[in-house]
Amino acid sequence: MAQRKVEIFSAGCGLCSEAVEAVRAAACPGCGVEVRDMSDPAVAADAKRYGVTSVPAVVIDGVLANCCKQGAIDLDELRRMGLGRA
């Protein structure tokens, strides 16, 4: 499986921390998971370009997960996007 770039946009809140843990646990060995801190203006600008409107939000290979467009993280959808373990 090719390496996936997984970005988790976070505000550092409890809900974001839970999402980070869940995504890391579900991520495949070939997934590069990076937590992006929304308090950094450059990160916030990146999030805006991806269409992030709320956090936590997950972007896989440059694509914002549909579940994150609706304000919730859905691990089943993230797996369909290539996050899951092989």
C-alpha positions in Angstrom: 0.0 0.0 0.0 1.3 3.4 -0.9 2.1 5.9 1.9 -0.9 8.1 2.7 -0.5 11.7 4.0 -3.0 12.1 6.8 -3.5 15.6 8.3 -5.6 16.0 11.5 -6.6 19.6 12.1 -7.0 20.2 15.8 -7.7 22.9 18.3 -6.2 20.9 21.1 -9.5 20.3 22.8 -10.6 17.0 24.4 -12.8 16.1 21.4 -9.8 16.8 19.0 -7.5 14.6 21.3 -10.0 11.7 21.1 -10.1 12.1 17.3 -6.3 12.1 17.0 -6.1 8.9 19.1 -8.8 7.2 17.0 -7.2 8.2 13.7 -3.8 7.1 14.8 -5.1 3.8 16.0 -6.9 3.2 12.7 -4.1 4.4 10.5 -2.2 1.9 8.4 1.5 1.4 8.8 2.0 3.3 5.5 0.1 6.3 6.7 2.0 9.4 7.7 -0.2 11.0 10.4 0.4 14.7 11.2 -1.5 16.7 13.8 -1.9 20.3 12.6 -2.5 23.0 15.3 -5.1 25.5 14.2 -3.7 28.2 16.5 -0.9 28.5 13.9 -2.0 31.0 11.2 -0.3 29.0 8.4 -2.1 25.9 9.5 -5.4 27.8 9.6 -4.7 29.0 6.1 -4.1 25.4 4.9 -7.3 24.3 6.6 -9.2 27.0 4.8 -7.8 25.9 1.4 -9.0 22.4 2.2 -12.5 23.6 3.1 -12.2 22.8 6.8 -15.0 24.7 8.7 -14.8 22.9 12.1 -12.4 20.8 14.0 -11.4 18.1 14.4 -11.1 17.5 10.7 -9.1 14.9 8.7 -7.6 15.4 5.3 -6.2 12.3 3.5 -3.9 12.9 0.5 -5.2 16.5 0.2 -8.9 15.6 0.3 -11.1 16.7 3.2 -13.1 13.7 4.4 -16.8 14.2 3.7 -17.7 13.3 7.3 -15.6 16.3 8.4 -17.6 18.6 6.2 -20.6 17.7 8.3 -18.8 18.2 11.7 -18.0 14.6 12.7 -15.3 12.0 12.2 -16.5 8.7 10.7 -13.7 6.1 10.9 -15.6 3.9 8.3 -15.4 6.7 5.8 -11.7 7.4 6.6 -11.0 3.7 6.0 -12.7 3.9 2.6 -10.4 6.8 1.8 -7.4 4.6 2.5 -6.7 5.2 6.2 -7.3 1.7 7.4 -4.8 -1.0 8.2 -4.0 -3.5 5.5 
